[in-house]
Amino acid sequence: MTEIIEVKTKKDLDDFINVPFSLYSHDPLFVPPLMSDMKEKFSDKNPFFLHATARYFLAKKGKPSGRIISIIDQHHRELHKEKVGFFGFFESINDYSLASSLLDKASEIIKNEGMDSIRGPMNFSTNEECGFLLEGFNEPPLLMTPYNPPYYNDLMERYGMEKAKDLYAYIVDVPEELPEKVLRVAAIAEKRGISVRPVNIKKFESEMRIFRDVYNSAWKDNWGFIPITEEETANMANKLKQIVVPELTLIAEKDGEPVGFMGMLPDFNFVLKHMKGKLNLISIVKALYYSRKVKDLRMMLLGINAEYRNKGVDALLFREGFKGVKKGGYKRVEFSWILEDNIPVQSLIEMIGGRLYKKYRIYEKRL
Protein backbone atom coordinates (compact mmCIF):
# COMPACT_ATOMS: atom_id res chain seq x y z
CA MET A 1 0.00 0.00 0.00
CA THR A 2 1.50 3.33 -1.10
CA GLU A 3 0.97 6.40 1.07
CA ILE A 4 1.62 9.89 -0.33
CA ILE A 5 2.18 12.60 2.28
CA GLU A 6 2.98 16.28 1.90
CA VAL A 7 6.20 17.38 3.57
CA LYS A 8 5.25 19.57 6.53
CA THR A 9 7.70 18.83 9.34
CA LYS A 10 11.47 18.80 9.78
CA LYS A 11 11.31 15.00 10.02
CA ASP A 12 9.37 14.84 6.74
CA LEU A 13 11.97 17.03 5.05
CA ASP A 14 14.81 14.87 6.37
CA ASP A 15 13.04 11.80 4.97
CA PHE A 16 12.51 13.63 1.66
CA ILE A 17 16.21 14.56 1.40
CA ASN A 18 17.32 11.06 2.37
CA VAL A 19 15.34 9.18 -0.30
CA PRO A 20 18.22 9.10 -2.86
CA PHE A 21 20.73 8.13 -0.18
CA SER A 22 18.65 5.02 0.44
CA LEU A 23 17.70 4.38 -3.19
CA TYR A 24 21.28 4.56 -4.51
CA SER A 25 23.03 3.05 -1.49
CA HIS A 26 24.54 0.25 -3.63
CA ASP A 27 25.09 2.30 -6.81
CA PRO A 28 28.82 3.01 -7.29
CA LEU A 29 28.12 5.98 -9.59
CA PHE A 30 25.83 7.88 -7.21
CA VAL A 31 27.29 11.11 -5.82
CA PRO A 32 25.71 12.14 -2.50
CA PRO A 33 24.90 15.85 -2.30
CA LEU A 34 25.80 17.73 0.86
CA MET A 35 22.90 17.46 3.30
CA SER A 36 23.43 21.05 4.40
CA ASP A 37 23.13 22.26 0.79
CA MET A 38 19.93 20.30 0.31
CA LYS A 39 18.33 21.73 3.44
CA GLU A 40 19.13 25.24 2.26
CA LYS A 41 17.90 24.49 -1.27
CA PHE A 42 14.48 23.44 0.08
CA SER A 43 14.19 26.38 2.48
CA ASP A 44 13.06 29.99 2.20
CA LYS A 45 16.74 30.93 1.81
CA ASN A 46 16.53 29.78 -1.81
CA PRO A 47 15.94 32.92 -3.92
CA PHE A 48 14.12 30.80 -6.53
CA PHE A 49 11.09 31.02 -4.25
CA LEU A 50 10.89 34.78 -4.76
CA HIS A 51 9.26 34.04 -8.13
CA ALA A 52 8.05 30.46 -7.73
CA THR A 53 6.17 28.17 -5.37
CA ALA A 54 6.75 24.49 -4.70
CA ARG A 55 5.15 21.71 -2.70
CA TYR A 56 7.00 18.56 -1.65
CA PHE A 57 5.56 15.05 -1.48
CA LEU A 58 6.92 11.84 -0.07
CA ALA A 59 5.83 8.31 -1.03
CA LYS A 60 5.95 5.66 1.66
CA LYS A 61 5.67 1.96 1.19
CA GLY A 62 6.53 0.88 4.68
CA LYS A 63 9.45 3.31 4.49
CA PRO A 64 10.17 6.41 2.35
CA SER A 65 10.44 5.03 -1.19
CA GLY A 66 9.92 8.00 -3.50
CA ARG A 67 9.50 11.75 -3.71
CA ILE A 68 8.44 14.58 -6.02
CA ILE A 69 7.87 18.32 -5.96
CA SER A 70 5.36 20.42 -7.89
CA ILE A 71 6.53 23.81 -9.14
CA ILE A 72 4.71 26.90 -10.39
CA ASP A 73 7.21 29.42 -11.78
CA GLN A 74 5.73 32.87 -12.39
CA HIS A 75 8.73 33.95 -14.47
CA HIS A 76 8.18 31.06 -16.86
CA ARG A 77 4.49 31.88 -17.20
CA GLU A 78 5.19 35.55 -17.89
CA LEU A 79 8.03 34.98 -20.33
CA HIS A 80 6.76 31.98 -22.32
CA LYS A 81 3.01 32.57 -22.05
CA GLU A 82 2.53 28.88 -21.30
CA LYS A 83 0.24 27.35 -18.72
CA VAL A 84 2.90 24.86 -17.68
CA GLY A 85 3.74 23.61 -14.22
CA PHE A 86 6.80 21.56 -13.43
CA PHE A 87 7.79 18.54 -11.41
CA GLY A 88 11.24 17.95 -10.02
CA PHE A 89 13.48 16.07 -7.60
CA PHE A 90 11.69 12.88 -8.62
CA GLU A 91 12.98 9.65 -7.12
CA SER A 92 11.23 6.30 -6.95
CA ILE A 93 11.80 2.62 -6.47
CA ASN A 94 11.00 0.58 -9.58
CA ASP A 95 7.30 0.44 -8.80
CA TYR A 96 4.88 1.94 -11.32
CA SER A 97 2.05 2.21 -8.82
CA LEU A 98 4.19 4.28 -6.46
CA ALA A 99 5.69 6.42 -9.23
CA SER A 100 2.31 7.11 -10.83
CA SER A 101 0.86 8.10 -7.44
CA LEU A 102 3.61 10.71 -7.09
CA LEU A 103 3.05 12.02 -10.61
CA ASP A 104 -0.72 12.07 -10.01
CA LYS A 105 -0.23 14.22 -6.93
CA ALA A 106 2.05 16.72 -8.68
CA SER A 107 -0.33 16.83 -11.67
CA GLU A 108 -3.30 17.46 -9.39
CA ILE A 109 -1.59 20.40 -7.68
CA ILE A 110 -0.46 21.89 -10.98
CA LYS A 111 -3.88 21.51 -12.60
CA ASN A 112 -5.54 23.14 -9.58
CA GLU A 113 -3.25 26.13 -10.14
CA GLY A 114 -4.77 26.58 -13.60
CA MET A 115 -2.02 24.92 -15.62
CA ASP A 116 -2.81 22.65 -18.57
CA SER A 117 0.51 20.76 -18.80
CA ILE A 118 3.15 19.24 -16.55
CA ARG A 119 6.83 19.22 -17.57
CA GLY A 120 10.00 17.94 -15.97
CA PRO A 121 12.08 17.01 -14.23
CA MET A 122 13.30 20.49 -13.29
CA ASN A 123 15.43 20.85 -10.16
CA PHE A 124 14.22 23.73 -10.01
CA SER A 125 14.57 25.22 -13.51
CA THR A 126 16.69 25.08 -16.66
CA ASN A 127 19.24 27.16 -14.74
CA GLU A 128 19.90 24.12 -12.55
CA GLU A 129 19.75 20.34 -13.00
CA CYS A 130 17.06 19.19 -15.39
CA GLY A 131 16.12 16.09 -17.35
CA PHE A 132 16.43 12.37 -16.73
CA LEU A 133 19.58 10.62 -17.88
CA LEU A 134 18.61 8.78 -21.07
CA GLU A 135 21.95 7.55 -22.45
CA GLY A 136 25.37 7.25 -20.83
CA PHE A 137 24.60 5.25 -17.70
CA ASN A 138 28.11 3.82 -17.52
CA GLU A 139 29.71 7.21 -16.85
CA PRO A 140 29.65 9.02 -13.48
CA PRO A 141 27.74 12.30 -13.31
CA LEU A 142 29.81 15.46 -13.33
CA LEU A 143 29.13 18.50 -11.16
CA MET A 144 25.48 19.62 -11.17
CA THR A 145 24.31 17.06 -13.72
CA PRO A 146 21.46 14.56 -13.22
CA TYR A 147 21.85 10.89 -12.50
CA ASN A 148 19.12 8.25 -12.30
CA PRO A 149 18.47 4.59 -13.10
CA PRO A 150 17.31 3.74 -16.64
CA TYR A 151 13.85 2.65 -15.48
CA TYR A 152 12.83 6.27 -14.73
CA ASN A 153 12.35 6.78 -18.46
CA ASP A 154 10.17 3.65 -18.65
CA LEU A 155 8.04 4.95 -15.77
CA MET A 156 7.54 8.29 -17.55
CA GLU A 157 6.52 6.70 -20.83
CA ARG A 158 4.15 4.30 -19.12
CA TYR A 159 2.53 7.28 -17.40
CA GLY A 160 1.89 8.89 -20.78
CA MET A 161 4.70 11.42 -20.68
CA GLU A 162 6.15 12.46 -24.03
CA LYS A 163 9.47 13.98 -24.97
CA ALA A 164 9.55 17.75 -24.61
CA LYS A 165 13.25 18.19 -25.34
CA ASP A 166 16.50 16.24 -25.24
CA LEU A 167 19.68 17.75 -23.84
CA TYR A 168 23.15 16.64 -24.89
CA ALA A 169 26.47 16.30 -23.10
CA TYR A 170 29.74 16.11 -25.02
CA ILE A 171 33.10 14.95 -23.67
CA VAL A 172 36.43 16.23 -24.98
CA ASP A 173 39.75 14.57 -24.24
CA VAL A 174 42.09 17.53 -23.81
CA PRO A 175 44.31 17.63 -26.92
CA GLU A 176 47.92 18.74 -27.08
CA GLU A 177 46.93 21.65 -29.30
CA LEU A 178 43.70 23.22 -30.45
CA PRO A 179 42.77 22.81 -34.14
CA GLU A 180 44.37 25.38 -36.44
CA LYS A 181 40.92 26.65 -37.47
CA VAL A 182 40.09 27.64 -33.87
CA LEU A 183 43.37 29.54 -33.53
CA ARG A 184 42.84 31.28 -36.86
CA VAL A 185 39.30 32.40 -35.98
CA ALA A 186 40.44 33.52 -32.52
CA ALA A 187 43.10 35.72 -34.14
CA ILE A 188 40.43 37.32 -36.34
CA ALA A 189 38.38 38.17 -33.23
CA GLU A 190 41.44 39.83 -31.67
CA LYS A 191 41.92 41.95 -34.80
CA ARG A 192 38.32 43.11 -34.33
CA GLY A 193 39.31 44.50 -30.95
CA ILE A 194 37.89 41.73 -28.78
CA SER A 195 39.88 40.70 -25.72
CA VAL A 196 39.47 38.04 -23.03
CA ARG A 197 40.33 38.26 -19.34
CA PRO A 198 39.91 35.98 -16.31
CA VAL A 199 37.37 36.91 -13.65
CA ASN A 200 38.63 38.90 -10.69
CA ILE A 201 37.97 36.81 -7.58
CA LYS A 202 38.33 39.91 -5.38
CA LYS A 203 35.35 41.41 -7.22
CA PHE A 204 33.54 38.13 -7.74
CA GLU A 205 30.02 39.35 -7.00
CA SER A 206 30.26 42.16 -9.54
CA GLU A 207 31.86 39.76 -12.04
CA MET A 208 28.91 37.41 -11.55
CA ARG A 209 26.56 40.28 -12.33
CA ILE A 210 28.41 40.64 -15.65
CA PHE A 211 27.84 36.93 -16.21
CA ARG A 212 24.13 37.34 -15.42
CA ASP A 213 23.73 40.20 -17.89
CA VAL A 214 25.51 38.30 -20.68
CA TYR A 215 23.68 35.06 -19.88
CA ASN A 216 20.25 36.67 -19.78
CA SER A 217 20.93 38.45 -23.06
CA ALA A 218 22.59 35.55 -24.90
CA TRP A 219 20.13 32.85 -23.81
CA LYS A 220 16.86 34.80 -23.88
CA ASP A 221 15.57 33.10 -27.04
CA ASN A 222 16.48 29.56 -25.94
CA TRP A 223 13.87 26.91 -25.22
CA GLY A 224 12.92 26.85 -21.55
CA PHE A 225 15.02 29.91 -20.68
CA ILE A 226 14.33 31.61 -17.36
CA PRO A 227 16.31 34.77 -16.53
CA ILE A 228 18.60 34.58 -13.54
CA THR A 229 17.62 37.19 -10.97
CA GLU A 230 19.90 39.46 -8.98
CA GLU A 231 19.19 37.47 -5.82
CA GLU A 232 19.94 34.16 -7.55
CA THR A 233 23.18 35.62 -8.91
CA ALA A 234 24.34 36.62 -5.42
CA ASN A 235 23.44 33.18 -4.08
CA MET A 236 25.31 31.50 -6.95
CA ALA A 237 28.35 33.71 -6.43
CA ASN A 238 28.50 32.74 -2.78
CA LYS A 239 28.54 29.03 -3.65
CA LEU A 240 30.80 29.11 -6.71
CA LYS A 241 33.48 31.38 -5.27
CA GLN A 242 34.94 28.41 -3.37
CA ILE A 243 35.59 26.32 -6.49
CA VAL A 244 36.01 28.81 -9.34
CA VAL A 245 39.39 28.84 -11.09
CA PRO A 246 39.98 32.33 -12.60
CA GLU A 247 41.91 30.98 -15.62
CA LEU A 248 38.88 28.84 -16.50
CA THR A 249 36.24 31.54 -15.98
CA LEU A 250 36.61 34.18 -18.66
CA ILE A 251 34.95 37.37 -19.83
CA ALA A 252 35.20 38.57 -23.44
CA GLU A 253 35.12 42.35 -23.92
CA LYS A 254 34.97 44.91 -26.72
CA ASP A 255 36.05 48.42 -25.77
CA GLY A 256 35.67 47.52 -22.11
CA GLU A 257 32.10 46.24 -22.52
CA PRO A 258 31.34 42.55 -21.82
CA VAL A 259 30.20 40.63 -24.91
CA GLY A 260 30.74 37.00 -23.88
CA PHE A 261 31.33 34.74 -20.91
CA MET A 262 32.73 31.25 -20.47
CA GLY A 263 32.84 29.24 -17.28
CA MET A 264 34.48 25.86 -16.69
CA LEU A 265 34.37 24.36 -13.21
CA PRO A 266 36.43 21.50 -11.79
CA ASP A 267 34.30 18.40 -11.28
CA PHE A 268 33.64 18.80 -7.58
CA ASN A 269 31.53 15.62 -7.72
CA PHE A 270 34.83 13.76 -7.48
CA VAL A 271 35.25 15.40 -4.07
CA LEU A 272 31.61 15.10 -2.96
CA LYS A 273 31.71 11.35 -3.54
CA HIS A 274 34.23 11.03 -0.73
CA MET A 275 32.36 13.41 1.61
CA LYS A 276 29.25 11.16 1.65
CA GLY A 277 26.86 14.08 2.15
CA LYS A 278 28.48 15.20 5.40
CA LEU A 279 30.17 18.45 6.32
CA ASN A 280 32.45 17.81 9.29
CA LEU A 281 36.15 17.89 10.09
CA ILE A 282 36.86 14.50 8.51
CA SER A 283 34.92 15.28 5.32
CA ILE A 284 36.58 18.70 5.02
CA VAL A 285 40.02 17.08 5.25
CA LYS A 286 38.93 14.63 2.54
CA ALA A 287 37.69 17.53 0.42
CA LEU A 288 41.03 19.32 0.65
CA TYR A 289 42.86 16.12 -0.30
CA TYR A 290 40.66 15.04 -3.21
CA SER A 291 40.17 18.54 -4.64
CA ARG A 292 43.81 18.40 -5.75
CA LYS A 293 43.15 15.21 -7.72
CA VAL A 294 40.27 16.42 -9.89
CA LYS A 295 41.05 15.79 -13.58
CA ASP A 296 37.70 16.56 -15.22
CA LEU A 297 36.11 19.92 -15.94
CA ARG A 298 32.56 20.83 -16.82
CA MET A 299 31.96 23.64 -19.29
CA MET A 300 28.78 24.99 -17.72
CA LEU A 301 28.51 28.49 -19.09
CA LEU A 302 29.04 29.79 -22.58
CA GLY A 303 27.17 32.86 -23.70
CA ILE A 304 27.83 35.43 -26.40
CA ASN A 305 25.67 38.48 -27.05
CA ALA A 306 23.70 38.11 -30.28
CA GLU A 307 25.44 40.97 -32.11
CA TYR A 308 28.86 39.37 -31.49
CA ARG A 309 28.07 35.85 -32.66
CA ASN A 310 29.91 34.51 -35.70
CA LYS A 311 32.74 36.95 -34.99
CA GLY A 312 35.17 34.51 -33.39
CA VAL A 313 34.38 35.35 -29.75
CA ASP A 314 33.75 31.68 -28.94
CA ALA A 315 37.05 30.65 -30.54
CA LEU A 316 38.92 33.33 -28.58
CA LEU A 317 37.32 32.17 -25.32
CA PHE A 318 38.27 28.57 -26.18
CA ARG A 319 41.86 29.53 -26.95
CA GLU A 320 42.34 31.41 -23.69
CA GLY A 321 40.44 28.83 -21.66
CA PHE A 322 42.57 26.07 -23.17
CA LYS A 323 45.64 27.69 -21.61
CA GLY A 324 44.03 27.36 -18.16
CA VAL A 325 43.04 23.76 -18.86
CA LYS A 326 46.60 22.81 -19.78
CA LYS A 327 48.04 24.74 -16.84
CA GLY A 328 45.77 22.86 -14.43
CA GLY A 329 46.68 19.46 -15.89
CA TYR A 330 43.05 18.56 -16.60
CA LYS A 331 42.39 15.55 -18.83
CA ARG A 332 38.77 15.92 -19.95
CA VAL A 333 36.16 18.63 -20.41
CA GLU A 334 32.42 17.96 -20.49
CA PHE A 335 30.29 20.44 -22.41
CA SER A 336 26.78 20.31 -20.98
CA TRP A 337 24.08 20.73 -21.44
CA ILE A 338 23.36 21.61 -25.09
CA LEU A 339 19.89 21.63 -26.62
CA GLU A 340 19.39 18.83 -29.15
CA ASP A 341 18.59 21.38 -31.88
CA ASN A 342 21.48 23.76 -31.14
CA ILE A 343 23.48 22.59 -34.15
CA PRO A 344 25.98 25.51 -34.29
CA VAL A 345 27.27 24.84 -30.75
CA GLN A 346 27.34 21.08 -31.36
CA SER A 347 29.40 21.63 -34.53
CA LEU A 348 31.81 23.88 -32.67
CA ILE A 349 32.35 21.28 -29.93
CA GLU A 350 32.81 18.50 -32.49
CA MET A 351 35.42 20.65 -34.23
CA ILE A 352 37.62 20.51 -31.11
CA GLY A 353 37.17 16.75 -30.78
CA GLY A 354 34.02 16.52 -28.70
CA ARG A 355 31.89 13.39 -28.86
CA LEU A 356 28.30 13.01 -27.75
CA TYR A 357 28.35 10.71 -24.72
CA LYS A 358 25.21 11.45 -22.70
CA LYS A 359 21.64 12.44 -23.35
CA TYR A 360 19.00 13.72 -20.97
CA ARG A 361 15.28 13.95 -21.58
CA ILE A 362 12.69 16.41 -20.32
CA TYR A 363 9.14 15.07 -20.45
CA GLU A 364 5.72 16.67 -20.57
CA LYS A 365 2.06 15.69 -20.50
CA ARG A 366 -1.20 17.51 -21.09
CA LEU A 367 -3.43 17.59 -18.05
Long-range contacts (C-beta under 8 A, 24 or more apart in sequence): 1-61, 2-59, 2-60, 2-61, 2-65, 2-95, 2-97, 2-98, 2-101, 3-59, 3-60, 3-61, 4-57, 4-58, 4-59, 4-60, 4-101, 4-102, 4-105, 5-57, 5-58, 5-60, 6-55, 6-56, 6-57, 6-58, 7-55, 7-56, 7-57, 7-58, 12-56, 12-58, 13-39, 13-42, 13-56, 15-58, 15-64, 16-42, 16-56, 16-58, 16-64, 16-67, 17-42, 18-64, 19-58, 19-64, 19-65, 19-66, 19-67, 19-91, 20-91, 21-277, 22-63, 22-64, 23-65, 23-91, 23-92, 23-93, 27-149, 29-137, 29-139, 29-140, 29-141, 29-147, 30-147, 31-140, 31-141, 31-147, 31-269, 31-272, 31-273, 32-272, 32-273, 32-275, 32-276, 32-277, 33-272, 33-277, 34-272, 34-275, 34-277, 34-278, 34-279, 35-277, 35-278, 35-279, 36-279, 46-124, 46-235, 47-229, 47-231, 47-232, 47-234, 47-235, 48-124, 48-125, 48-232, 50-229, 50-231, 51-75, 51-229, 52-124, 52-125, 54-88, 54-124, 55-109, 56-89, 57-102, 57-105, 57-106, 59-92, 59-98, 59-101, 59-102, 61-93, 61-95, 61-98, 65-92, 65-93, 65-95, 65-98, 66-90, 66-91, 66-92, 66-93, 66-95, 66-98, 66-99, 66-102, 67-91, 67-92, 67-102, 68-102, 68-103, 68-105, 68-106, 69-106, 70-105, 70-106, 70-109, 70-110, 71-120, 71-122, 71-124, 72-110, 72-113, 72-115, 73-124, 73-125, 73-226, 75-226, 75-227, 76-125, 76-226, 79-225, 79-226, 79-227, 82-117, 83-114, 83-115, 83-116, 83-117, 84-115, 84-116, 84-117, 84-118, 84-119, 84-364, 85-109, 85-110, 85-111, 85-113, 85-115, 85-117, 85-118, 85-119, 86-110, 86-118, 86-119, 86-120, 86-121, 86-122, 86-124, 86-125, 87-118, 87-119, 87-120, 87-121, 87-122, 88-120, 88-121, 88-122, 88-123, 88-124, 88-130, 89-121, 89-123, 90-120, 90-121, 90-152, 91-148, 92-152, 92-155, 94-149, 94-151, 94-155, 96-155, 96-158, 96-159, 99-155, 99-159, 100-155, 100-158, 100-159, 103-159, 107-365, 107-367, 110-367, 111-367, 115-367, 116-366, 116-367, 117-364, 117-365, 117-366, 117-367, 118-364, 118-365, 118-367, 119-164, 119-362, 119-363, 119-364, 120-362, 120-363, 120-364, 121-146, 121-362, 121-363, 122-362, 125-226, 126-224, 126-225, 126-226, 127-226, 127-228, 127-232, 130-167, 130-224, 130-337, 130-360, 130-362, 131-166, 131-167, 131-337, 131-360, 131-361, 131-362, 132-156, 132-360, 132-361, 132-362, 132-363, 133-358, 133-359, 133-360, 134-166, 134-359, 134-360, 134-361, 135-358, 135-359, 136-169, 136-357, 136-358, 136-359, 139-357, 139-358, 140-269, 140-273, 141-269, 142-267, 142-269, 142-296, 142-298, 142-334, 142-336, 143-265, 143-266, 143-267, 143-268, 143-269, 143-298, 143-300, 144-298, 144-300, 145-169, 145-298, 145-334, 145-336, 145-337, 145-358, 145-360, 146-360, 153-361, 156-361, 156-363, 159-365, 160-365, 161-363, 161-364, 161-365, 162-363, 162-364, 162-365, 163-361, 163-362, 163-363, 164-362, 164-363, 164-364, 165-223, 165-224, 165-339, 165-340, 165-361, 165-362, 166-340, 166-359, 166-360, 166-361, 166-362, 167-336, 167-337, 167-338, 167-339, 167-340, 167-359, 167-360, 167-361, 167-362, 168-336, 168-337, 168-338, 168-339, 168-340, 168-346, 168-356, 168-358, 168-359, 168-360, 169-334, 169-335, 169-336, 169-337, 169-338, 169-356, 169-357, 169-358, 169-359, 169-360, 170-334, 170-335, 170-336, 170-338, 170-346, 170-349, 170-350, 170-354, 170-355, 170-356, 170-357, 171-332, 171-333, 171-334, 171-335, 171-354, 171-355, 171-357, 172-332, 172-333, 172-334, 172-335, 172-349, 172-352, 172-353, 172-354, 172-355, 173-331, 173-332, 173-353, 174-325, 174-326, 174-330, 174-331, 174-332, 174-333, 175-352, 175-353, 178-318, 178-319, 178-322, 178-352, 179-351, 179-352, 179-353, 181-351, 182-315, 182-318, 182-319, 182-351, 182-352, 183-315, 183-319, 185-312, 185-315, 185-316, 186-312, 186-315, 186-316, 186-318, 186-319, 187-312, 188-311, 188-312, 189-311, 189-312, 189-313, 189-315, 189-316, 190-316, 192-254, 192-311, 192-312, 193-254, 193-255, 194-252, 194-253, 194-254, 194-259, 194-308, 194-311, 194-312, 194-313, 194-316, 195-252, 195-253, 195-254, 196-250, 196-251, 196-252, 196-253, 196-316, 196-317, 196-320, 197-250, 197-251, 197-253, 198-246, 198-247, 198-249, 198-250, 198-251, 198-324, 199-244, 199-246, 199-249, 199-250, 199-251, 200-246, 201-241, 201-244, 201-246, 204-237, 204-241, 204-244, 205-234, 205-237, 207-251, 208-233, 208-234, 208-236, 208-237, 208-240, 209-233, 210-251, 210-258, 210-261, 211-251, 211-261, 211-263, 211-301, 211-303, 213-258, 214-251, 214-258, 214-259, 214-260, 214-261, 214-303, 214-304, 214-305, 215-261, 215-301, 215-303, 217-303, 217-305, 217-306, 218-260, 218-261, 218-303, 218-304, 218-305, 218-306, 219-303, 222-339, 222-342, 223-339, 223-341, 224-362, 240-265, 243-268, 245-324, 245-328, 246-324, 247-321, 247-323, 247-324, 247-327, 247-328, 248-297, 248-321, 248-324, 248-325, 248-328, 250-317, 250-320, 250-321, 252-304, 252-308, 252-313, 252-316, 252-317, 254-308, 259-304, 259-305, 259-307, 259-308, 259-313, 260-303, 260-304, 260-305, 260-308, 260-313, 260-314, 260-317, 261-301, 261-302, 261-303, 262-299, 262-301, 262-302, 262-317, 262-318, 262-321, 263-299, 263-300, 263-301, 263-302, 264-297, 264-298, 264-299, 264-300, 264-321, 264-324, 264-325, 264-333, 265-297, 265-298, 265-300, 266-291, 266-294, 266-296, 266-297, 266-328, 266-330, 267-294, 267-295, 267-296, 267-297, 267-298, 267-334, 268-294, 270-294, 270-295, 270-296, 294-330, 295-329, 295-330, 295-331, 295-332, 296-330, 296-331, 296-332, 296-333, 296-334, 297-325, 297-330, 297-332, 297-333, 297-334, 298-333, 298-334, 298-336, 299-333, 299-334, 299-335, 299-336, 300-336, 302-335, 302-345, 314-348, 318-352
